[in-house]
Amino acid sequence: MDDVVKTCPFSSLETVKTVERPSRDEAEAAVRTLLRWAGDDPDREGLQDTPRRVVKAYEEFFSGYRESADEVLSKVFEEVEGYDDLVLVRDIPFTSHCEHHVVPFVGKTHIAYYPAGGVVGLSKLARLVEIFARRLQTQEAMTAQIAAAIDEALAPRGVAVMVEAEHMCMSMRGVMKQGSSTVTMQFSGVFRDDPAEQARFYTLLRGAR
């Protein structure tokens, strides 16, 4: 059986835990069971290939379990001509899945940090968001994981992460409230200790609106 890399919810430290994964046939059989439980016939023409498609989609939705944040942030550029001011990447889109109902939550992530020993390629920050988003998640944990990964890889003077998302578990089921947005934040270093730095972060985000 394949192994899965699991991640501690509030750290980028990836603790390897061996998980016995079912075979593809077993996974497809589970989808057929759910289709029957929902009240439909998995053998009818429109659903015959659905188990295969669902399992293939899950491979994409949850590809973050097979990727490492440490690898993505491993290349640090130290030749930055003395630049030590804010680096901010706004509006990184993502789609994740709630670990409670396995339905999507969709939104944007904003990341800022003050370099100390170097910077990473801007696309790596977007890739970092994808790694954590493509796992079963809570928004709170994902926010903390992104911040912790940057802190660990770059040892910057401070990190700020804000995630804004709409949760389908609120809009499609339960309270059925469409359009509500959830905002989570995680600060470290100067952002945590200096309210003026938090205000600067917020001001720069508002300026993008």
N, C-alpha and C positions, 0 to 999 in steps of 0.2 A: 504494500500500500504506500501511497505518497504521504509525505509529511507536510504539515502546514505550519508556517511561522506565525505565532500569535504574538500580540503586542500588549504590554501592560498599558491600561487605558490612559494613564497620566504621565507617561514617559516615552521617549523615543527608544529607550533601551529595549531591544528586541529579544525577548526571552523565548528560546526555542522550546516548544512543547510538541511532542510527537502526538499527532492526532490521526487515528485510523480513519482514512477517508473511504467512503463506499465506492464501488465501481461505478462507471458511467451507466451501466445497465441498471444497477440498483437505484441510482439517482433518477433515471427516467421512469422506473417503476413507481417511485415515490410521487412523481408528478402525475402519473396516471391515477394513483390513489386519490390525490387531491382533486383531480378533475371529477372523479366519480363522487367524491364527498360533496363537491359543489352542486352536484345534481345533473351532470352532463355525461355523455357517453364518449369515452376516449377513443372508441373504435369508429366513430362516425368520421366521414371524409375530412371535415374541417379541422378535426383534432388529432388525426392520426400521427402527424409529425410534430405536434405541439410539445410532447415530452422532450424530444431531441432538441427542439429549438429553445426550450426553457433552460435546459442544462447548458447549452452553448451560451445562452445569454448570461447565465450565472457565472460562467468562466470570465466573462468580460466585466460584469458588474462588480465582482469580488476579486479582481486580479491583484489588488493591493496586498493580499495575503502572500503573494509570491514575489513581492518586491521589497527592497530594503531602503529605508530612508537614509541610513548611513552611507550606502553606496551612492545615492543621488547627490548627497552633499559632500562627497569625499574630495572633490576637486575644488580647492580654494585658491583664488588668485590674490597673491600678495602684492603685486606691482600695481598699485592704484594711485601713484603719484602723490601720496600723502593724504588722499581723500579719507576723511573720518566723520563726515556729516551723515545725515539720515539717508537711508535707502528705503524707498517705499514702492511697493507694487500693489496697485489697487485693482479691485474688480476681477479677481481670478474666479471664473465660474466653475461650479462643481455640481455633481449629482451624487448623493450618497443614499444609503438605505438605513432606516431606523432599525435598530436591533430588537425593538420590542414588537413590531408588527411586520417587518420586512417590506415596508413600503417606502417610496422615495422621499427624501427632502432635498430641496434644490435651492441654491443660492450663490453667494459670492464671498470670497475671502480677501481680506486686506492684510498685508504683511509689511511691517517696518522693522528695521534694525539699525543700530549704530555700529559700524565695523570697528574691530579692534585689530586683529591680525590679518584680515583679508576679507574678500567678498566672494560670493558664488555667482555663477551665471544666473541671470534673471529667470530664464526658462526653468532652472532647477527648482525655484520656489514654486512655480506652477506645477511642476512634476511632483513636488513634495505634497502639495494639496491633493493631487490625484491619488497618490499612494494611500493616504489615510482615508480619503473619501470612498475609495473602492474597497471598503470593508464594512461589515455590519457595525454601526456606529450610534453614538449619541452625539449631538452637536457640541455638548460641553466637553466630552472626551476628545473629539477631533480637534477642537480649538487648542486644548492643552497639549496634545501630541505634536501639533505643528510647531508651537512655541518651544517645546522642550527639545525637539529635533534640531532646530536652528541654534538654540543655546548650546547644545552639546557639540555640534559640528564646528561652529564658528567662534564660540566663546566671545560674543560681541558685548558691547557695553550696555546693551539693552535690546529687548525684543518686544514688539507689540503685534498682537494678532486679533483681528475682529472678524467674526463670521456672522453673516446675515442670511437667513434661510426661511423658506416656507415649508412646512411639514405636511405631507399628504395624510399623515395619520390624524391630523386635525381637520383637514379640509375634505377628505374623502370618506371619513368614518367618524364615529364618536360625536363630538360637538358640531361637526360639519360647518366650520367657520373658515370660509375661503378668504384668502388675501392677508391673513394675519402673518406677521413676521416675527421671528425670534432672533435676538442679537446676543452673542456671547463674546467675551473678551478675555485675553490673557496677557499680562504684562510681566516683564522681568527687568532687572537692572535699573537703569535710569528711568525707564517708563514707569516702573512700579514705585520708585522712590521719589520722583519729582512730578508733582501735579502739572507743572508747566510743560513738561514733555508730553504728558497725556493730552493736554489742551492743544499742543502743536499737532499731534497725530490727528485728533478730531477735526481740527481746522483744515488740515490738508485733505482729509476725506470729504468734508463738506464742500471744499473748493472744486471737487470733481463732479458735483451734482449740477 
